[in-house]
């Protein structure tokens, strides 16, 4: 019995001895696999960033900050308002370059691309920590706007992709026209007055003042402008607009009312029932 036990124990030892090289080989291969596996680079989290949206009225009345980052392009886009870029000028070109999506002379450029560069030295030129880009645009109606962008150099993670100029969504400018004596008129009244003025011979349809008034109505209705801005863009006088509104609102057939006239462009005459002095051509803000 003792000899049988010894023999069995010897067989078990030999079996374990045979397994040891296999176990060592497997451990060695596992260690090599771990040490030779390529390191997986950690991917930074994707940050969803968009455009800084600026309403057209705000943008054309105050400076807008545009952030630029090393190795990235920032944009200024006017596509949403359908404004073509007519001119663009950079105050300090030593650290930034720009171009547009189409040549300016084509009349179809809507986007400016800004790219920061290593500082350059231009003899005689001045530099600024924050320079500006001046952009002049023109819309389909012919109205021009001037924008001033402050170029701010930043580092780190971008806060936005650039600036988008968008149509104004706030309350529109008051379009009531003050015609005196506490009365007001609408743009529809002006349009009616223009038709009556042509029909009654106060002016003729081919007169330049008629086209100017039509442009004024289009600007006032379709753009985010005050009445003064709309009249200035149409090269017309608010006194003319006021007289046309009076034509629509007052009954000229009453014989007891004395009429005076307001001379327009030296030739056209519109009746004035309120006995106001003659127009001198100076634009008044009646909006």
Steps between C-alpha positions, in 0.01 A plus 500: 500500500784734582670435171177560308451839676855607418454402139173694473657805658791483257260487206316812625830685542604411146161627370543831681855526373377461143241778549744759635666587164158543338386731776823699483471531121139621522593761766795621297291539184232691693760734644650564156158573356431757768834674464503500121137616446486855354382768740152629411501881498223657703256690276385834635124527542317654205359839593200623305560863410305721264498852365455820695182645351475880486189680380560728206372812675729442799797415279474811287475729805774365731832315490493118494769282657634220281727247670783336304704199615842364392474246223130568437291709259224722635224630275276804467195407297230720343316224313199509734430865415597467130748787529787508251837620624603813310811590702712348777800662667725379783656749741809297596596218258808391696328209681195416290419438135156483338330413175142463375303217342477689168684805362354826628462635148269212415231635733438149635737486799309425821763353736834618642756242617748606771823310572757602764869487404837546667572872549648680201684830491378755248730805493310814584182318602344523843375205703227443758432223750139496380465617142181549301354386169267744327246347261258689277208305353219559254166318497275422200307827549822699467528598866853506635607424857829540682618241755795521738648175633750487786752218441581334834784245510427209734648163595358172623168354399302723261180647639340524154570456129459866413222754451179473301308819424129413512177694439368687801237309691408766753222755478508693173550871492183706534370577152232756593559832324422819687303733270424767759210595726542175691423287197707217359504314171619158389721384216186389317376859522822620340458249216137610451607864502760431233238346273266794557779752437573341163130473409430865592803636316701614802788299356548253214588134510836554330622758751803383703318590823247223428774237480658637818171470688453142377851416621420661834191281539698186414774590751256586777301179453773248436801625694568554869524876459349807655304729271794741489736219398255376237459849356875562498565168325240594235639855462164657575379757750261413782310820418400338170389186683294707742327690219408178321346365822296822533372460145363158591344607831343838420204569270619748241154553359385720789474854354525671838855386561779720382786318336866578503759306305831344586747515214688179432827503303414843363216376279257262669237645730298311761203673672546578865178542696663582833651830381853392583798700372663393178748214518863601495634155418631434853421148620305481822463194720123457514517127578 
